[in-house]
Amino acid sequence: MNRKELTPMTIRRLFDSPRARRGIAASAIVLSLGGLVLFRAPAGAASLPGITDVDLLNGTTFSGPGASGTLALSHVKVLAHGRQRIFVELRLRADSEQVAEERAPLSLTVVLDTSGSMEGDKIVEARRSVLQLLEQMRDDDEIAVVRYDTNPELIQPMARAGDVRHHLRSRIASLRADGGTNIPSALSEGMDALRMASAGRVKRLVLVSDGLDSTRQQAERLAQNGTDRGVTVSSLGIGLDFDEGYMAAVARAGRGNFGFVENGAALARFLERELEETAGTKVERASARLRLPRGLRFVRALGADAKHLGEGEVVLRMGSLHAGDERRVVVELEADAPLGTTLAFDTTVSWDEVGGDAVSLPLEQLGVQTTDDSRLVEASRDGRVYASCISAIASRRQIEAADAYRKGDATRARRIIADNMADLEEAAAAAPDEAADSLLEQKRSYAESRDRFDRTPPASAAGRAAAKEATAIDAANLERQIF
């Protein structure tokens, strides 16, 4: 591919303005289809303005073939001396034009749990769903299928769907449920199958499981390594016995979707969505590289896989985006510099346009100024950007609350939720109207989760469902703003 250097569109940065600008808060779409619980932000909805049509106190916009976005700081000024928290918000949206006309060639691997706990309706519905997926694929799409219990088995190596459809139907129809659950071995087998994908194809792996596994870190590492090769990993939990923290973490590491179904009947809808998103992929290997000066320290990132390379250099990997998809990345930084210092950093955003060139955009340099006046710091805060960042942080902590509740620690879960609600209310008080409404909606959602946790034993069916639904909502909000 040829790499293009593009000049970003820039906006005026108002370093000395005390006025916060009116922001835009994304709305939430909740899809509850026959037991399928999916949460995702609207993709390129007509009611949303262009991603670059926003006012930022301290930010820049950019656009290139296949995608556009914004990069913004939560503050213009920061207190001198001492460790001060500030945020960077990066938004990237894939173009939505010509969705119907364009269709990416794809290679898809389904990694299907056939352990003993899948016996009965779940394995019947799983077979039916994979068969339906096979019929929906184009002849020139590529498919591989891995079934796993205690050990994985590659029942279909990567091949054109049109060449193996007849043979694969009988293999899938003969699947039976038996044995234990070994997710990492199955993921590894699925990743190996994708190595045989034809060049130039969009690659995705879908993991389906209804069980528990104690190898979360190993599975996360496998999914994360897949993103280096342009593989998106999504995960779907079936029933009420799987570990939602585990499955959501695998999807986050693989920059894919996480879903939860209470029964196997809704599995087909999840697989259909995965096929649609894979076919509609506009950009791959989206990433950003930040070069921080002395005095600005990287703390963490939400919504991207972050690698701190040392010397102030941080790489954020966002993976693939389908047409109209919008990703949000929140980077927490710590500022510590003498009075009168300007802490400026460079950013380069890059991605591969499907069917096009590799794109690299060096963005306008952004920074903050140190001051000894806390009133100036408060006045320089961008209420919309700050609200978005607090929302993402609250979601990360809400997943911790759901995990604590699932493990029977209701006291810790309630404490985390109370802290979240207080932080959201405080941020809403200083946010523009739309952003404030979104934060208060998120706060109400957490109040409902708290009340549901309080009245429902965590080991009950209703309690397990409550924890899984809460995790699904906030896992989605970490990647794409849904509140």
N, C-alpha and C positions, 0 to 999 in steps of 0.2 A: 504493500500500500504506500501511496505517497502521503507524506505528512504535511498538512497545510498549517502555516502560521497565520492566524487571523487577528485583526485588531478588534477588541471588544468595544461595544457601545458603552459609553460612560455617562454617569450622571453627576450633577453638581453635589459635592459633599459639603454639608453645612456644619463645619466644625464648631462654630460658635453659636448656633441657634439653640435656644432653650426649649423650643417647641417640638413636641413629638408629632409625627405625621399619622394621619389616619391610615390604618392597615387593612389587610384583607385576611379573613379567616376562612380556611377551607371548611366545607361542610362534610358531614359524615353520611355515608351510604351503608346501611346495614342490610346484608342479604341473608335472609333466613328462609331457605328454600327446602322444605321437606326435611328439616333436621340439619341442614348444612349451615354452619355458622361461619360466615366469612365477613371480614371487615376491610373495606378499601375506600380510598378517597375517590371522588369522581374524576375520571380520566378525560381531560379535555372537554369538560361539560361547557355548553354554550353560555351558561350563567356565570362562568368564571372569566375574569378578564385575562388577557395575556400575562404570562408570568413576569414579563419585563415592564408591564404597565403599573408599576408601583412607585410610591415615593419612599425614599430611604434617607434617614439622617446621615448615615455613614456607610455607604455601600456603592455597588456598581452592578450593572446588568451586562449580560453577554449573550451572544447568539452565534450559532454556526450551523453547518449542514446537519440536519437531523435533530437538533435540540437547542434549547436556550435556557437561561436561568438568571439567578441573582446571587450575589455574595454580599453579606452585610454584617456589621458589628452591632452589638447591643448597645454600645455607648460611644460617645465622642470623646469624653473625658473620664479620667480615672484618678483616684486619690494617689498622691505620691507616697512612696515608702510603704512598707507593709504589703502583704499579699492581698490583692484585690481580684475578685472574680469577674470576668467578662465572657461574652459568648460570641462565636461566629456562627452565622446561619448560612448554609449553602442550599439553594434549591435548584434542581435540574428537572426540566420537563422535556420529554420527547415530543417531536412534532406529531400532530394528529392528522395532517392533510393526506389525502389519497390513501386512506386506510383500506378502502375496498379494492383499490386497484393493485396495491402492492402486497406481496405475501412472501415472507422470508422462507427459504428452504430450511428444513429443520431436522434435527436428530434428537429423539426422545427415548429415554430409558425409564421404564417403570420398575420400581423395586418394591415387590409386594410381599407382605407378611402372610405366610401360610402356616404359622405355628398353631399349636393345638387350641389356643384360645380363640382362634378365628372360626372354629367349627360351627356349623349351623348356618343361620341366615347370613352371617358376615362373609363367609367364604363364597356362598352362592352369589351374593350381591357383588362381591369383588370380581368374580369371574365374569359376571354379566357386564360390569362397568368397563373392564379392560377390553372385552369383546366389542362393546359399543365404541370405545375410543379407537380401536383398530379400524372399524368401519368408517369413522369420521376422518381418518387420515388420508391424505392424497397418496396416490400410488408412488410418487417420487419422494415422499417423506421417508425418513428412516426410523426404525424402531428396534429396541432391544428390551427384553423382559428378564428380570431376575426374580425368582421366588426364593424365600428364605424362611428357615426355622432356626434350628441350632446351627445349621450350615447353609450357605447360599448355593443356588444352582442357576446357572445361566441357561434358561430354557430357550432363549432366542438371541443369538448374537446380532450385532447391529447389521441391518439389511434394509433394503427398500421394502416398504409396506406392501406394495403391489406384488412383489416377488414371493413374499412369505405369508400373505394373508390367509390363504386356504390352509396351509400346514399349521400355522400358529393358532388358528381357531381350535383345532383339536387338542393342541398342547394346553391351551388355557382352560378349555372345558374339562380337562382331566385333573386339574389341580385339586389337591386334598389338604386338609388342615391336620398338622401333627407336629410334635416336637416343641422346642423352646424358642427363644428370641435372641438373635445375634445381629444387631443392627450394624455395627461397624464393618463386619465381614461382608454384609450385603451391600453396604454403601461402596466399599472398596471394589467389589465385583461390578457394580453398576458404573463406577467411574472408569474401570478398565474397559468396559463395553463401549463407552463413549470415545475412547481413544481410537476406535475403528471408524468413527464417523467420517464421512466424506468432507473434504476441505470446503470452507466457505459456508458452513451451515451453522445455524443457531442451535445451541446445545442446552438441553435441560434434563434434569433427573428429578423424578417425583417419588418420594419415599412414603409408603403407606404402612402404618403399624397400629396395632391395638394393645400392645403390651408394654412391659417395663424392662428397662435395660440399665445396667449400672456403669455404662461406658460412655457417658455424655461427652467428656472432653475429647475422647478419641473420635467420636462421630463428628463433633464440631470441627475438629482439625481436618478431617477428610473433606467436609463440605467447604471449608475455607480454602483448602488447597485447590479444590475444583474451580473456584472463581478465578484463580491464576490462569486457568486454561479456557476461560470464557464459559464455564458451565454454571448455570443457575440451578440451585437445589431448593425444591419446595417440599413441605412435609404435611401429611394429613394424619391426624389421630382419629381412630374409630372407637366408639364406645366410651366407657367411663373409667377404664382401668389403665390407660396409657398415661405416661408422665408428660403433662403439657409443658412443663419447663424444659424438658429434654427436647421435645419435638419443635417447640418454638425456637430454641437456641440453634438447632440444626438449620432451620429455615433462615434465621438471621445471619448465621455464618455463611450460608450459601446464597444470600441476597435474594431469597425467593419468598414464597407465600407460606403462611401457616394457616391451616384450617382444622376444624373440629366437627365431626359428625357423630351423633348419638347412635346411628345405625348405618349399616352398609348401603342402604337404599340411596343415600345422597352422594355416595362416592363418585358416581358417574358425572354429576354436576361439577365436582372439583376437577376431575380429569379433563372435562370439556373446557373449563376455564383455562387450565394449564396449556391445553393445545392452542386455544385462541391467543393467549398471551405470547406463547412461543412463536406462533406464526406471525404475530403482529409486531415482533421486536424491531425497533428502529435503530437503537444504538446498543453497543456492547462495550464491556471493559471501561465503563465510565469511572473516572477517578479525578482526584484533585491533589495537588502537591503544594503544601504551605511551607514557607521558609521564614521561620520566626526569628526575630532579633534577640539579643541578650536583654533580659528584662521581661520577656513574654515566655511563659512555660506552658507546654501542652499538658493538660490534665486527662482528658478523655474525649471520646467522640461517640455520638449516638446516631444510628442510621447508616453507618458505614463501617467497614473493617479498617481500623487505623493501625498504621505501623510507624513507630517513632524511630527514625533512622539515625538520630543523634545530630548534634550541631544545629538544633532547632528545626530540622527538616521532618515533616510529617506527611505521609501518603494516606489518602482516604480512598478506599475502593467501594464503589456503589454498585458495580455489576451491570446488568442489562436493564433496559427500559423498553416497554412496548409502547405502541402509538398512544399518545395522550397521557402516558404515565408520568407522575411527578414524584420525585424523591426529595426528602428533606434530611439534611445532615446538620447536627448541632455539635459544635466543637467548644468545649469548655477550656478557657485559658486562665492563667494566673499572671497578673501584672505586678511587678515590683521594681520601681525605678525612681530616681530622684526627681524633685520638682523641676518642671520646665522641660521634661523629656518628651519627645515624640517617638512612640513605639510603632514602627511601620513594618508591614510584612508583605511579601510577594506571594502570589498564588497563580498556579497554572492549572487549568481544567482541560481534561482530554477525554476523548472517547473514539470508538470506531463506529462509523456509520455503516449500517448493514447495506451491503451492495455498493458502498461508496468508499471514501477515503478515511484515513485516520485524521482526527482533528485535534489540534493543540492550540489553546487560547491563553496567552499570558494576560492576566487581568490587571486592571488598575490597582496600584498599590493602596492598601488601606492601613489605617493606624489610629491610635488613641494618643491624647495628650495628657500628661500628668498635671494635677492641680492640687492645691491645699484647701480648696473650698468644696465641701460636700454638697452644697446646694447646686453648684455648677455640674457636679457629677450626676445628681438626680435629674436636673433639667435636661441633660444631654442624652438621657436614655431614650432609645427608640422603643416605644411601648409595644409596637407590633412584633418586632424581632425578639424582644425580651419575653413577651408572652408566649411566642412559639417555642422558645428554648425551655422555658419553665414547664410547658405542656409536655415536652419530650422527656424531661427529667422526671416529672411526676409519673409518666407511664413506666419508666424503668423501675421506679420504686413500687409502683402498684403491682407489677409482676412479682416483685419480692413479697409483697403483702399476700398475694394469692398463693404463693408457694408456702409461706408461713402458715396460712390457714389450712392448706392441704395437709401439712404435716402436723396439724393439731395445735399450733401455737397461736391461738386466737388473740392473745394479749399483744403480741408483736404485730400481728396483722392490723389490729385496730389502731395501734400507735402509728404505724406507717401511714395508714389511710388518713388519720387525723392530721399528721404533719403535711401530707399532700394537699388536703383540703385547705389548710391555712395558707400554704404557699400559693395555691391557685387563686385564692381570694385576694391575697396581697397584690399579686401581679395584675389581677383584673382591675383593681382600683386605679392603677396607673396606665391602663391600656386603652387604646382607641375602642370605640363602641363595639365594632364587630369582633375584634379580638377578645374584648372583655366578655362578650356573650359566649364565645366559644370556651373560654376558661371556666365560666360559671356552669356551662353545660357539662364540662368534664367533671367539675366539682359535684354536680348533682348525680352524675353517673357513679362516682365513688361513694357518695352517701347511700345510693341504692345497693352497691356491693357490700358496704359495711352492714347495712340492715339485713341483707340476705345472709351474710356470713353469721351474724348474731343469732338468727333464728333457725339456722340449718346446721345440723351436725356435719362436720367435714367428711366423715366416712360414709354418710348416706349418699344415695344416688343423686339427690338434689344438690347436696353439698359438693360432690365431685363435679357435677355439671356447672355449678356456679364458679368454681375455681377455673375450669377450662374456658368458660365464656369470658371471664375477666381477663385471663391471659391472652386470649385471641384478640380482644379489643385493643389492649395496650401494646401487644406485639406489633399490630398494624400501625398504631400511632407513632411508634419509634421509627418506622420506615417512611410512612406517608401520612401527613397530617389528616386525621379523620375527625377531630373535634373542632 
